[in-house]
Amino acid sequence: MSKESLIKTLETLCQYNHVEITHTFSSNEQPIMTVRCIKHTRTIEITNHKNNTVKLFDNIEESAEALQLLININTIV
């Protein structure tokens, strides 16, 4: 997924931050990470299901880069 597509997805999540929307990234039908914009903020929460970690980002570009890295790692394995 391109960085531009990820940025668009994250911007959309934050645009509708008054409702609960979660985007799940999967590999082989197994969720590898979920992303959401914390309600009433512009903070992006990325949950990595492989190691059960949660990271918060206040910058959409930085969160898109982190997602791109996680996607690349999980498609190599």
Rosetta silent file (secondary structure, phi, psi, omega in degrees, C-alpha in Angstrom):
SEQUENCE: MSKESLIKTLETLCQYNHVEITHTFSSNEQPIMTVRCIKHTRTIEITNHKNNTVKLFDNIEESAEALQLLININTIV
SCORE:     score description
SCORE:     0.000 S_00000001
   1 L     0.000  132.985 -177.639    0.000    0.000    0.000 S_00000001
   2 L   -72.811  156.821  178.473    1.444    3.363   -0.946 S_00000001
   3 H   -60.172  -37.648  179.859    2.199    6.037    1.621 S_00000001
   4 H   -63.775  -40.295  177.961   -0.319    8.322   -0.085 S_00000001
   5 H   -65.895  -40.053  178.237   -3.072    5.693    0.280 S_00000001
   6 H   -64.548  -42.561  178.328   -2.203    5.217    3.935 S_00000001
   7 H   -61.055  -43.500  178.757   -2.303    8.971    4.534 S_00000001
   8 H   -60.934  -43.309  178.954   -5.720    9.171    2.865 S_00000001
   9 H   -62.447  -45.227 -179.494   -7.015    6.310    5.036 S_00000001
  10 H   -66.379  -40.070  177.040   -5.689    7.936    8.209 S_00000001
  11 H   -61.877  -39.497  178.409   -7.112   11.340    7.262 S_00000001
  12 H   -65.278  -43.801  177.570  -10.496    9.717    6.702 S_00000001
  13 H   -58.266  -42.929 -179.315  -10.358    7.990   10.091 S_00000001
  14 H   -72.982  -28.418  177.425   -9.577   11.315   11.768 S_00000001
  15 H   -63.644  -33.698 -178.552  -12.256   13.135    9.783 S_00000001
  16 L  -108.689   41.004 -175.964  -14.842   10.824   11.376 S_00000001
  17 L   -75.086    3.680  176.739  -13.269   10.756   14.841 S_00000001
  18 L   -89.307   -3.844  175.546  -16.646   11.330   16.490 S_00000001
  19 L  -128.940  163.074  179.574  -17.549    7.667   15.849 S_00000001
  20 L   -86.586  108.110  175.013  -15.635    4.428   16.419 S_00000001
  21 L  -125.609  129.954  177.313  -14.019    3.307   13.154 S_00000001
  22 E  -125.527  134.268  176.652  -11.195    0.784   13.096 S_00000001
  23 E  -105.883  127.313 -179.071   -9.266   -0.282   10.004 S_00000001
  24 E  -107.751  131.919  173.630   -7.787   -3.800   10.126 S_00000001
  25 E  -102.580  129.997 -176.228   -4.805   -4.915    8.081 S_00000001
  26 E  -126.008  157.402  173.243   -4.713   -8.669    7.512 S_00000001
  27 E  -137.797  127.167 -176.585   -2.405  -11.265    6.017 S_00000001
  28 L    53.559   41.416  177.931   -3.717  -14.700    5.086 S_00000001
  29 L    64.773   14.905  176.675   -7.054  -13.723    6.632 S_00000001
  30 E  -112.566  128.969  179.041   -5.381  -13.114   10.013 S_00000001
  31 E   -64.960  131.666  177.476   -5.390   -9.595   11.486 S_00000001
  32 E  -108.608  -26.638  175.531   -1.866   -8.267   11.844 S_00000001
  33 E  -161.271  154.615  174.148   -2.673   -4.725   12.965 S_00000001
  34 E  -125.622  150.845 -178.639   -5.538   -2.363   13.571 S_00000001
  35 E  -133.178  139.009  174.518   -5.585    1.400   13.227 S_00000001
  36 E  -150.913  160.322  172.236   -8.007    3.939   14.603 S_00000001
  37 E  -100.490  122.146 -177.144   -8.233    7.615   15.368 S_00000001
  38 L   -61.146  134.022 -173.326   -8.934    8.046   19.058 S_00000001
  39 L   -51.507  132.110  177.606  -12.377    9.534   19.525 S_00000001
  40 L    63.381   24.206  175.401  -12.534   13.355   19.514 S_00000001
  41 L  -136.835 -175.993  171.085   -8.781   13.685   18.835 S_00000001
  42 L  -118.835   24.267  179.537   -6.415   13.449   15.873 S_00000001
  43 L   -86.260  127.503  179.144   -4.265   10.843   17.613 S_00000001
  44 E   -93.760  130.256  176.490   -3.668    7.677   15.582 S_00000001
  45 E  -111.369  122.563  177.663   -3.502    4.401   17.509 S_00000001
  46 E  -112.883  120.978  177.341   -1.747    1.456   15.829 S_00000001
  47 E  -107.907  120.168  178.137   -2.130   -1.945   17.483 S_00000001
  48 E   -93.179  113.832 -176.046    0.295   -4.618   16.330 S_00000001
  49 L   -76.852  -18.480 -179.785   -1.403   -7.979   16.905 S_00000001
  50 L   -70.792  -38.080 -179.470    1.790   -9.997   16.424 S_00000001
  51 L  -122.535   13.146  176.498    3.464   -8.611   19.541 S_00000001
  52 L    52.542   46.285  176.733    0.481   -6.988   21.278 S_00000001
  53 E  -112.151  152.325  177.723    1.926   -3.480   21.245 S_00000001
  54 E  -125.418  130.487  176.314    0.106   -0.194   20.877 S_00000001
  55 E  -123.551  142.326  179.262    1.722    2.966   19.525 S_00000001
  56 E  -112.597  139.990  179.934    0.202    6.436   19.438 S_00000001
  57 E  -133.156  136.490  175.073    1.013    9.071   16.830 S_00000001
  58 L  -100.076    1.110 -177.564    0.001   12.730   16.649 S_00000001
  59 L  -123.556  122.887 -176.835    1.346   13.078   13.118 S_00000001
  60 H   -64.403  -39.880  179.715   -0.414   11.414   10.164 S_00000001
  61 H   -63.738  -42.963  178.718    2.763   11.213    8.051 S_00000001
  62 H   -64.255  -40.267  179.257    4.702    9.516   10.846 S_00000001
  63 H   -68.432  -35.056  176.382    1.880    7.057   11.449 S_00000001
  64 H   -64.824  -40.144  177.915    1.708    6.289    7.706 S_00000001
  65 H   -64.954  -41.273  178.177    5.458    5.579    7.701 S_00000001
  66 H   -63.987  -42.067  177.472    5.090    3.276   10.732 S_00000001
  67 H   -62.745  -44.456 -179.853    2.225    1.445    9.034 S_00000001
  68 H   -59.922  -40.880  177.929    4.202    1.079    5.828 S_00000001
  69 H   -63.331  -46.419  179.486    7.101   -0.422    7.792 S_00000001
  70 H   -64.400  -39.018  177.651    4.792   -2.883    9.579 S_00000001
  71 H   -62.946  -45.772 -179.685    3.109   -3.864    6.311 S_00000001
  72 H   -63.359  -41.625  178.854    6.486   -4.489    4.679 S_00000001
  73 H   -62.905  -42.227 -175.403    7.720   -6.555    7.637 S_00000001
  74 H   -78.379  -17.415  176.699    4.567   -8.662    7.670 S_00000001
  75 H   -89.264  -18.389  176.844    4.548   -9.325    3.927 S_00000001
  76 H   -77.017  -39.047 -175.409    8.151  -10.527    3.975 S_00000001
  77 L   -69.817    0.000    0.000    7.534  -13.104    6.709 S_00000001
